[in-house]
Amino acid sequence: MTALERRYRRLLLAYPRKYRAAHGDELLDVLLESAGPGRSYPELRETWGLLVGGVRSRIVHQATGSAWADGLHLGVTAVAATNLAALLPYVGSLPAWTLLSALALLATLRGRVRAAIPLTAVVAVKAVAIAGGRAMLDLTLLPVSPSWLADRGLFASSSPFVVGAGYAVALSGLVVLAWRGQPLRARSWWWWAAVVAVAWAGPQWLPEDNTVPLSLSRVAVELAALGLAATGAYLARDLRWALASGVYLPVASGELILHVNGLTRQHIAYWGLLVLLTLVSALAPYRQRRHCLD
């Protein structure tokens, strides 16, 4: 195997495994035949084309099966990850409840929605009780002290209604998926990394004493995820990512709505970007179809 062939094969890893198995050898032969003599590196244009084509193929490959079920599952997964991220900084004070929340996310990620329902429900009862200042189900010292991941007590800037709404969205989606009764796609393990990034309270975009703090790590993860959703909707001409974004947006907006009178320009800009990317995810598939027809 020549150096050029090895480098082409590495670039082809951008494509899904099934695509490589079906078309990889044929595509590699075309690339090698078109390469000039003595070359050991792909041209920059070829490298960019293969990487973009691989990402496009992976996105289109995800747009299979029921769009509404897959989109709902993806949105519920995002909400379950956010629920776990809210508890993760307090694992020292709430080890059992954080573990149950992690198991609920794991079951959701693997498509085991019937197992995720009772786990999510019992954690929801405890979380809403803490947000309301009550020690339900077990003895809990309130307010719950954070670890190095956070700088304030659990649900200090939230309310039982906002916390309950987040879990209600997750539970409603899980019940609908369980009622459907069809197998669901297993999600990526990268969701666990997203949980840690969302759980981290720093660096702050606003002063620490602000009523609704904005963590730059959480903002970055949310905007990146919704940006990928908008890209997927545009490339695959599929609405599943719009549905997922629409499920997550109300949960992400809960605390902002609760403190609407104390929001700053940064809060409005952050929320506006979330809304904009969600709208792009909903409109992009139709715009792409018009271009194809033209």
C-alpha positions as CSV (number, residue, x, y, z in Angstrom):
1,M,0.0,0.0,0.0
2,T,1.4,3.3,-1.0
3,A,1.5,6.4,1.2
4,L,-1.1,8.1,-1.0
5,E,-3.4,5.1,-0.7
6,R,-3.1,5.1,3.1
7,R,-3.9,8.8,3.3
8,Y,-6.9,8.3,1.0
9,R,-8.2,5.5,3.2
10,R,-7.9,7.7,6.3
11,L,-10.0,10.4,4.6
12,L,-12.6,7.8,3.6
13,L,-13.1,7.1,7.3
14,A,-15.3,10.3,7.3
15,Y,-17.9,8.2,5.5
16,P,-20.2,5.8,7.3
17,R,-19.0,2.2,7.6
18,K,-21.8,0.8,5.5
19,Y,-21.0,3.3,2.7
20,R,-17.3,2.4,2.8
21,A,-18.2,-1.3,2.6
22,A,-20.4,-0.8,-0.4
23,H,-18.5,1.9,-2.3
24,G,-15.2,2.5,-0.6
25,D,-13.0,0.3,-2.9
26,E,-14.6,1.8,-6.0
27,L,-14.1,5.4,-4.8
28,L,-10.5,4.6,-3.8
29,D,-9.8,3.2,-7.3
30,V,-11.1,6.4,-8.9
31,L,-9.0,8.6,-6.7
32,L,-5.8,6.6,-7.3
33,E,-6.4,6.5,-11.1
34,S,-6.9,10.3,-11.2
35,A,-3.9,11.0,-9.1
36,G,-0.8,12.3,-10.9
37,P,2.4,10.2,-10.9
38,G,4.7,10.4,-7.9
39,R,2.1,12.0,-5.6
40,S,2.1,11.0,-2.0
41,Y,-0.4,13.5,-0.6
42,P,-4.1,14.2,-1.7
43,E,-4.7,17.6,-3.2
44,L,-6.4,20.1,-0.8
45,R,-9.5,20.2,-3.0
46,E,-9.8,16.4,-2.8
47,T,-9.3,16.4,0.9
48,W,-12.0,19.0,1.5
49,G,-14.4,17.3,-0.9
50,L,-13.9,13.9,0.8
51,L,-14.4,15.4,4.3
52,V,-17.5,17.3,3.3
53,G,-18.9,14.4,1.4
54,G,-18.3,12.1,4.4
55,V,-20.1,14.4,6.8
56,R,-23.0,14.8,4.4
57,S,-23.2,11.0,4.0
58,R,-23.2,10.5,7.8
59,I,-26.0,13.1,8.2
60,V,-28.1,11.6,5.4
61,H,-27.5,8.1,6.9
62,Q,-29.0,9.3,10.1
63,A,-32.2,10.4,8.3
64,T,-33.6,6.9,8.1
65,G,-36.7,5.3,9.8
66,S,-39.5,7.2,11.3
67,A,-38.7,10.9,11.4
68,W,-41.1,11.8,14.2
69,A,-40.1,8.9,16.4
70,D,-36.3,9.5,15.9
71,G,-36.7,13.2,16.3
72,L,-38.7,12.8,19.5
73,H,-36.2,10.3,20.9
74,L,-33.3,12.7,20.1
75,G,-35.1,15.6,21.8
76,V,-35.9,13.5,24.9
77,T,-32.3,12.4,25.0
78,A,-31.2,16.1,25.1
79,V,-33.6,16.9,27.9
80,A,-32.5,13.8,29.9
81,A,-28.9,14.9,29.5
82,T,-29.8,18.4,30.8
83,N,-31.6,16.9,33.8
84,L,-28.5,14.8,34.6
85,A,-26.2,17.9,34.1
86,A,-28.3,19.8,36.7
87,L,-27.6,17.1,39.3
88,L,-24.0,16.2,38.5
89,P,-22.3,19.0,40.4
90,Y,-24.1,17.8,43.5
91,V,-23.2,14.1,43.3
92,G,-21.4,14.3,46.6
93,S,-24.7,15.3,48.4
94,L,-27.1,13.3,46.2
95,P,-25.1,10.3,45.0
96,A,-28.1,7.9,44.7
97,W,-30.3,10.4,42.9
98,T,-27.5,11.4,40.5
99,L,-26.9,7.7,39.8
100,L,-30.6,7.1,39.1
101,S,-30.6,10.1,36.7
102,A,-27.5,8.7,34.9
103,L,-29.3,5.3,34.6
104,A,-32.3,7.1,33.1
105,L,-30.1,8.8,30.5
106,L,-28.3,5.5,29.8
107,A,-31.7,3.8,29.2
108,T,-32.8,6.6,27.0
109,L,-29.6,6.6,25.0
110,R,-29.9,2.9,24.3
111,G,-33.5,3.2,23.3
112,R,-34.8,1.4,26.4
113,V,-37.7,3.8,27.0
114,R,-39.8,1.5,29.2
115,A,-36.9,1.2,31.6
116,A,-36.2,5.0,31.4
117,I,-39.8,5.9,32.4
118,P,-39.8,4.8,36.1
119,L,-36.2,6.0,36.6
120,T,-37.1,9.5,35.2
121,A,-40.3,9.6,37.2
122,V,-38.7,8.9,40.6
123,V,-35.9,11.4,40.0
124,A,-38.5,13.9,38.9
125,V,-40.3,13.6,42.3
126,K,-37.1,14.2,44.2
127,A,-35.9,17.1,42.0
128,V,-39.2,19.0,42.2
129,A,-39.3,18.5,46.0
130,I,-35.8,19.9,46.3
131,A,-36.7,22.9,44.1
132,G,-39.7,23.5,46.3
133,G,-37.6,23.3,49.5
134,R,-38.9,19.9,50.7
135,A,-36.9,16.8,51.6
136,M,-39.1,14.2,50.0
137,L,-38.3,10.4,49.7
138,D,-35.2,10.7,51.9
139,L,-33.5,13.0,54.3
140,T,-31.7,15.8,52.3
141,L,-29.9,18.8,53.7
142,L,-31.2,21.9,52.0
143,P,-29.9,23.9,50.2
144,V,-27.8,21.2,48.4
145,S,-24.2,22.3,48.3
146,P,-22.3,22.1,45.0
147,S,-18.9,20.7,44.1
148,W,-16.3,22.4,42.0
149,L,-18.5,22.1,38.9
150,A,-21.0,24.7,40.2
151,D,-20.9,27.7,42.4
152,R,-24.4,27.9,43.9
153,G,-27.0,25.6,45.5
154,L,-29.1,23.2,43.5
155,F,-32.0,24.9,41.7
156,A,-31.1,28.2,43.4
157,S,-32.2,30.2,40.4
158,S,-35.1,27.9,39.4
159,S,-38.5,26.9,40.7
160,P,-40.5,23.7,41.1
161,F,-42.6,24.6,38.1
162,V,-39.5,25.0,35.8
163,V,-37.9,21.8,37.1
164,G,-41.1,19.9,36.9
165,A,-41.7,21.1,33.3
166,G,-38.3,19.7,32.2
167,Y,-39.0,16.3,33.6
168,A,-42.6,16.4,32.3
169,V,-41.3,16.9,28.8
170,A,-38.9,14.0,29.1
171,L,-41.6,11.7,30.6
172,S,-44.2,12.7,28.0
173,G,-41.8,11.9,25.2
174,L,-40.8,8.6,26.8
175,V,-44.4,7.5,27.2
176,V,-45.2,8.3,23.6
177,L,-42.2,6.4,22.4
178,A,-43.1,3.4,24.7
179,W,-46.6,3.4,23.4
180,R,-45.3,3.3,19.8
181,G,-43.4,0.2,20.7
182,Q,-40.9,0.2,17.9
183,P,-37.1,-0.2,18.2
184,L,-35.2,3.0,18.6
185,R,-31.7,3.9,17.4
186,A,-29.0,3.9,20.0
187,R,-27.4,7.3,20.5
188,S,-23.8,8.3,20.6
189,W,-21.7,8.0,23.7
190,W,-20.6,11.6,23.2
191,W,-23.7,12.6,25.1
192,W,-21.8,11.9,28.3
193,A,-19.2,14.5,27.4
194,A,-22.0,17.0,26.7
195,V,-23.4,16.3,30.1
196,V,-20.1,17.3,31.8
197,A,-19.8,20.4,29.7
198,V,-23.3,21.6,30.5
199,A,-22.9,20.8,34.2
200,W,-19.8,23.0,34.5
201,A,-20.7,26.5,35.8
202,G,-17.6,28.2,34.4
203,P,-16.3,30.3,32.8
204,Q,-19.3,32.6,33.3
205,W,-20.5,34.9,30.5
206,L,-22.1,37.2,33.1
207,P,-21.1,38.3,36.7
208,E,-21.5,35.6,39.2
209,D,-24.1,37.5,41.2
210,N,-26.5,37.6,38.2
211,T,-29.9,36.0,38.8
212,V,-29.6,33.7,35.8
213,P,-26.0,32.8,35.2
214,L,-24.9,31.8,31.7
215,S,-22.1,29.3,31.5
216,L,-20.0,29.6,28.4
217,S,-19.5,25.8,28.2
218,R,-23.2,25.2,28.3
219,V,-23.9,28.0,25.7
220,A,-21.2,26.5,23.4
221,V,-22.7,23.0,23.7
222,E,-26.3,24.1,23.1
223,L,-25.4,26.3,20.1
224,A,-23.2,23.6,18.6
225,A,-25.9,21.0,19.0
226,L,-28.6,23.2,17.5
227,G,-26.3,24.3,14.7
228,L,-25.6,20.6,13.8
229,A,-29.4,20.1,13.9
230,A,-29.9,22.9,11.4
231,T,-27.1,21.6,9.2
232,G,-28.6,18.1,9.3
233,A,-32.1,19.5,8.4
234,Y,-30.7,21.4,5.4
235,L,-28.5,18.6,4.0
236,A,-30.9,15.7,4.6
237,R,-34.1,17.6,3.9
238,D,-35.6,16.0,7.0
239,L,-37.6,17.4,9.9
240,R,-36.5,15.1,12.6
241,W,-33.9,17.6,13.8
242,A,-36.5,20.4,13.9
243,L,-38.7,18.2,16.1
244,A,-35.7,17.5,18.4
245,S,-34.8,21.2,18.7
246,G,-38.5,22.0,19.3
247,V,-38.6,19.5,22.2
248,Y,-35.5,21.0,23.8
249,L,-36.1,24.7,23.3
250,P,-38.9,25.1,25.9
251,V,-36.8,23.3,28.5
252,A,-33.8,25.6,27.8
253,S,-36.1,28.6,28.0
254,G,-37.7,27.8,31.3
255,E,-35.4,29.8,33.6
256,L,-35.2,32.7,31.2
257,I,-39.0,32.9,31.2
258,L,-39.1,32.7,35.0
259,H,-36.7,35.7,35.3
260,V,-37.9,37.6,32.3
261,N,-37.8,40.9,34.1
262,G,-34.1,40.6,35.1
263,L,-32.7,39.5,31.7
264,T,-29.7,41.3,30.2
265,R,-28.8,41.8,26.5
266,Q,-26.6,38.7,26.8
267,H,-29.6,36.6,27.9
268,I,-31.7,37.9,25.0
269,A,-28.9,37.3,22.5
270,Y,-28.5,33.7,23.8
271,W,-32.2,32.9,23.7
272,G,-32.5,34.5,20.3
273,L,-29.8,32.3,18.9
274,L,-31.6,29.2,20.2
275,V,-34.8,30.3,18.7
276,L,-33.2,31.2,15.4
277,L,-31.4,27.8,15.0
278,T,-34.6,26.0,15.9
279,L,-36.5,28.0,13.2
280,V,-33.7,27.2,10.6
281,S,-34.1,23.5,11.4
282,A,-37.8,23.8,10.7
283,L,-37.5,25.8,7.5
284,A,-34.3,24.5,5.9
285,P,-35.8,21.2,4.6
286,Y,-38.5,23.0,2.6
287,R,-36.1,25.6,1.2
288,Q,-33.8,22.9,0.0
289,R,-36.7,21.1,-1.7
290,R,-37.5,24.2,-3.7
291,H,-33.9,24.5,-4.9
292,C,-33.9,20.9,-6.0
293,L,-37.2,21.4,-8.0
294,D,-35.8,24.5,-9.6
